[in-house]
């Protein structure tokens, strides 16, 4: 059985899963490293990539072709999208 989630981006429900480190939703098309954290209310979708010790929390969204890595923190109502790259030290 495939799990789906609607990221409210106009694409309707897509195959997705809860991230093992934090429980946030991650589309099957996105990649999130096990070392990264996606908290329960946060989402990563599209072709986004989150890796390193990055944390996506609160109501934050990472999507499109965005990259979040290193020790970056994306939180609150932040949106990281398109070809954006967010790197922490």
Buried (B, 14 or more C-beta within 10 A) or exposed (E): EEEEBEBEBEEEEBEBBEBEBBEBBBBBBBBBBEEBBBBEBBBBBBEBBBBBBBBBBEEBBBBBEBBBBEEBBBEEEBBBBEEBEBEBE
